[in-house]
Amino acid sequence: MHILAVRVGRVGDTVMMTPALSAILQCHPQAELTILASPEGKLLLDDFHPNIKQVWTWDRHGLFKSYADKRALLKKIAAADFDKIYCFDTSKRIASLFDHSYSEFYWFHSADELKHSARHYLDLVASSCNIDVEHYYNFLPVSDDYCKQVDNEFAALGILPDDLVVMMHPTFSGYSRLGLRKRHARIRKLWPVDSYGELGKRLAAETIDGRAIKPLIALLPKELELGRRIVHSSGDKITLLESQPAFGRYKALIARANLLLTPDSGPMHIASALGTPIVAFFSMKEPADCGPYMDASLFTILRSDDPVKGISSIDVDSVHEAVLSQLQRGMQFRPG
């Protein structure tokens, strides 16, 4: 059997499709899967499962590139012989790619009830199978080689195996771009530099059960200036690492972390897929729809619906308390 699964979106969108992919593989363990994703999605899912034989991409940024990719995809779809197509993308533009396909077509295009997107995708797969589908959470594999690389990096930085690493992700996708469209996202997703700095100072001065807390930030090159400002505000108590535009090492960093502090973002979803405890900022968006899809004991949501201040209205004391509480809880699940 040959199956196509479709989700052309950002990192978080791709991660939220992973429970459905696990369900497809449960229903059709011998099937060959092709994935249609964004370029970022391809990087994320290339090593997801041996049954995934191809990952096609559609880059919708830029008129010419988007048009060229669409033409190439239409040719591939016409030449392929899929038994089933699962489209987890609500976009009619994407669904229209399959207007002339004779495959069994399953499309999640609307929701009548508030339910997590990952749950909707799982239900779509379950409706097409003749077996009971298990309840899967987000999942991503991590390379042992990258885990060893991160362990070596941390050792060089003086971060010991027993240290509690609090990884902070202070940005969001496209945060450095200008324009009114991003102003709303900044209100919802940018916690103040000085707040991160103050939190870093407090955490670096504390221990839990004799284990030191090591605050850390890993950012892409274009985001490093924000990271430097946060580190300066912390009195150099936060370690800043440069990240890479790929996911092997980044997944290993998050997997090693004892907690990720982040706004609603792609890294939040990656952490949920790796079982890393989370404290997440949310503002003017519903966590029940797109929050961490993992065991509820492993994450804390800090919410503000202030239309002017957004998450900047969340005080350091509240975040500090949530981080310590989640670290202590997480240690019950992930000792050492």
Disulfide bonds with the S-S distance in Angstrom:
Cys27-Cys129 2.29
